[in-house]
Amino acid sequence: MRVAGVQTVLPEHHYDQAEITEAVVGATGADRRVVERFHTATRVTGRYLALPIENYANLDGFTTANGAYVETALSLGERAVRGALEASGVDPSQVDQLVFCSSTGVATPSLDASLAQRVGLRDDVKRVPIFGLGCAAGAVGLSRLYDYLRAWPDQVAVLVCVELCSLTAQRDDESLANLVASGLFGDGAAAVVAVGGDRRTGARGPSRWGPRVVATRSKLYPGTGRLMGWDVGEHGFRIVLAADLVDHVEATLAGDVTAFLGEHGLSHGEVSSWVCHPGGPKVIETIAEAFALEAGELDLTWDSLRRFGNLSSVSVLNVLQETIERRRPPEGENGLLMALGPGFSAELLLLRW
């Protein structure tokens, strides 16, 4: 599988972190010093929100918030898919599969049905909606494109991720998890166009495309379901975010990555590009320490976190786009794309540039 185009799209409403902090204090009634401490610790400098910040006071329940999700997600998703198709030089009529990932709203029919029609995909496009994978979903979606294109190497597949984390905000929740989340997560969408190994299409040509996906690995850790996720009820989505999540990452990730690379005759020292989901400062620092990444290998991950916050499934695709556009490795170099998410789970992809 070859990544032919990636496009990140953000809402129009941007706010500095201090403005968001002030809004969270006003909405939750939490101690200002506590909120400021948590928000500063995220190292996020600003975020893009689905709605103007003053409109969040009008979200009086899950129905209203989910309605805003559907409307905004369709708009951002359409822009992301169109941008990725344009970047790849692939016509909408050439798309054979559409994978849609999101964990911050629900709809039936799933939003990929409307997106396919808005963008002009064929009416026989194969749709795969995926819900509930959270921050790992961008990487998981790429893995499912890889699976499909191994079976159909002459076809084209598209992944679109949309996450509007701000619409899940709980105004009556002063828990540490909610206060941390209110300073960390942002809103956005991203799309990826991928082509099978036998496909040679697109006006821009393969020389402008991104990396090949060589192999994938999924890892599920039993008994860790309460590390990260949602409690879903009449209130909507209430964040679950355990304090010992980073401890689990530190204890497991290095060994799993080492084993995955070893199966392909590689060590982490032979990986020249690290496309990592910006889960938060402690997670990024743990990854850097585990693999002795001290020469700026995670600069793009840090940059994404600072500028946009954690965009859940969208973030790792944003880092992939930035790697292609700003720090493309030489041809033939190895790369690793990784993301962590609810389950608790890890998703790894071996790349070849």
N, C-alpha and C positions, 0 to 999 in steps of 0.2 A: 504494500500500500504506500502511496505517495501523497503527502500533504500538498495540495495544489494552491490553496488560498486560505487565509485566516483573517477575520475582521472582528474587532471589538467595537461595540457601540455603547455609549453612555447616555443617560438622561440629560436634559438640558439644565437641571436645577443643581447647581454646585454650591456647597457651603464649606467654609473653613471648619476645622474640628471644634474650635472654640464656640462657634455659633450652634453647632449641634449639641455640644455639652450644655449650653444654656437652655436649649429646648428640652433636653432630657431632664434637667433639674426641675424645670417648670412643670413638666408632664407627670413626673413620678413623685415629686416631693422629696426625693432622696437628698441626703446631705451633700452639699455642693463640693466639699473637700474630697469626699469619697469618689464622686463621679469624676471630678477633675483628675484625681490620681489614676483611676482606671483608664480614662480616655487618653491621658498623656502616655501611659505605659504601652499603649498599642502602637505608638510611633506613627500613627496615621495623621496626616496634616490636613486632609479634607476629603469629602466624599460627594458623589453625585447621587441625588435622591429622585425617586420616581415622581414625587409631587413637590410643589412648593412647601417649604417647611411649615408654614402657618396652616396648611390644609390638613396636617395630621391630626389636629384637634377635632376635625369633623369625622374621623373614622370611628364611628360609635359602635362597631361590632365587626364580626368576621364577614358578614354579608357585604358591608360597605367596602371593607379592605380588599376582599377578594374580587369585587367588581372593578376596583381600581387596578388590581393586579392583571386581570384579563385584558383590559383596554391598553395598559402600558406595555405589557409583555408582547402583545401582538405587534404593536408599533416598533418596539426595539428589535424584536425577533425578525421582522420583515427587513428592517434596515441592515441587520447583521448578515442575513442570508444574501441579500442583494450585493452587499459589499464584498463578501467572500467569493461569490460567483464572478463578480467583475475582476477581483484580484487574480483569480485563477484562469480567466478567459473561458470559462465554461458557461454554456447557455442553459437556462432553466430547463429546457426541454430534454437535456441530456442527463438529468438527475434521475437515478433509479431507486435510491433509498433515502429516506429522511428520518433521522433520529432526533427526537426532541427531549431534552432533559431540563427539569426544574423541580425545586423542592419548596417553593415559597408561595404557591397558590395552586388551585385545582380548577379543572374545567372538564366537562363532558358535553360534546365531543372534545377530545384533547386538542390543545391549541395548534398542533401540527397540521390538523385538517384545514383550519383557516389559513395558516401560513402557506401551505402548499398552493392554495388557490390565489392568495394575494401575490405570491411571487411568480406564478405561472408555471408551476410544475405539472407534469403530466397527470392525468387522472388515474393512471395505474401505478403511481409511485408507491413504494412499499414504506409504510409509516410505522415507526417504533417509538411510542411515547414511554419515557422512563421517569418515575417519580421516586423520591425518597433517598437518593444517594448523596445528597448534599454536596459538600466540597469535593468529593471524589468523582462526581458525575462527569465533569469535563474529560477526565482521563478515562473513565469507564466508557463514555460515549465513543472516544477514539478507538478503544479496544473493540467495541462492537462493530464499528466501521471496518476495522481490520479483519475481523472474522468474516463479515459479509463479502468483502472484496477478495479474500482468499478463495471463496467459493465462486465468485463471479468477477474474475480479474479484468474483464473488459468493460466493467461498469463504473458508474460514478455514485458516490454516496455523500450526503451532507449531514453534518451534526450542527444543531443549534442549541445553545444553553441560554436560559434567561433566569435571572434571580433578582427579585425585588425584596431584599431582606428588610428594608425599612418598613414595608407594609405589614410585617409580622410583629412590630413593636408592641409591647404590653405596657400600657400607661399605668396600670395598678401593681406592677411587679417591681419591688425594690430588692429582689434577690441579687446576689453578686453576679450570677450567670447573666441575668438580663442587663445589668449595668455594664458588664464587660462587653457583651454583644452589641449594646447600643453605641459603643465607641469603636467597634471593630469592623462591622459588616456594612457593605455598600451595595449599590444597585447597578446592574448592567446586563449586557447580552454579548454573546460572541458566537460566531459560526465558523465552521471548517468545511471546506470542500476537499474530498479525498478521491483519488482515482486508483483503480486496480493496476497491477503491474503490467498488464497487457494493453492498457489504455494509453493512447497518445492523442490527446485532444487539448484544445485550449489555445486561444490566440496568443497568449504570452509565451507558451512553450515551457518544457520542463526545466530549462536553465533558470527560470524565475520562481520555480516552485520551492517548497520547503523540504523537510527530511522525509526519508522512508521510515516506516515502522517495520522493524525486523522481528520483534517478538513482544508478547505482553504477559503480565503475571498479575493475578488477583489474589489477595490475601485477606481472609476473614479471621478475626480473632474471637473465638467463642467466649461468652460470658462478659462481654464488654459493651453490651447494648446501651448502658446508661452513661457512657463516656461522652456521647454527643448525639444530638437529635432534637426532636420535638415532642412535647406533650400536647396532643391535639384534642381540643374540646370546643365547647361553645364560644370560648374566648378566642379561638383560632389556634395559632401556632405559638406555644410557649417554649422558649429555648431550654434545652438540656445541655449543660457544658460543665463537665466534671473538672475539679481542680487538679486531679492526678492524670489528666490526659497526656501531658508532656512526659510524665514518668513512663507511661506505656510506650510512647514513641521512642524514647531513649532506650528502653529495654529490648525493643523488637526490631525496629526499622533497619538498623545497620546489618544485622544478621540476615534479614530477608533480602535486602538489596545485594549483599555480597553473594548469597546463594544464587540469586537470579542471574547476576552477571557471570558468575562462575560457570553456570550451565552453558554459556556462550563463549567460554574461553577468555573472559575479560576480568580485570580487577577494576576497582573504582579509580585507580590512577590512570587507566586507559580511557576514561570518560572525559571528553573535553567540554561538553556543554551539559549543564544541569538545569532542566526546565521544571522548577519546583513550585507547587502551589504555596502562596504566601498565607499560611494558616494563622500566623501571628508571630511576634518576635521570638518567643521562646521555642516555638517549633522550628523556625528558620535557624536559630542558633544551634539547636540540637542537631539538625541536619549538617550544618557546617562543621561542627565539632566531630560528628561521627565519621565524616569522610575527609577531614583535614582540608576543608575548602577555605583557603585563606587569601586567595589572589583575585578576589572579585568575582568568583564564579556565580555567586548568588546576588550580584548587584541588581539584575533585572527583577528578581523576586522581591528584593527590598524596595525597589523603586515602585513596583506595582502596589505594594502594601501602603507605602507612604502616600501615593497620589490618589488611590481609589478605595483603600480599605480592602478587606477580604470580600471578594465578590462571589464567594461560594464556588459553584461549578465553573463559573466564567473565568476565574482568576488564572488558572493554569493555562487556559487558552490565550489569555492576554499575554502571559509571559512567553508562550510559544510564538505569538505574533511578533513581539518585541525582539525575540532571539533571531527570528528570520530577517527582520528589517534592520536591526541595529548591531547584532553581534553574530552574524552567520559564520559558523565554523567552516574550515576548509573542507572540500569534497573528500568523502571517505572517512571523516572523523566520526567517533561514536558519541551518542548523547543519551541521556536518561531523562524521561519525563515521569514525574511522580506526584500523586495527590493522596490525601488521607480523608476519610469521611466516616459517617455513621455506620455502625455495624458491630464494632469498630472495624475499619477496613483500610487497606492500602491498595493502590493501583499503580503498577509500574509498566512503562513502555520503553523498550530499547529502540533508539533511533540511529539511523545511519545517514549522515549528511552527504 
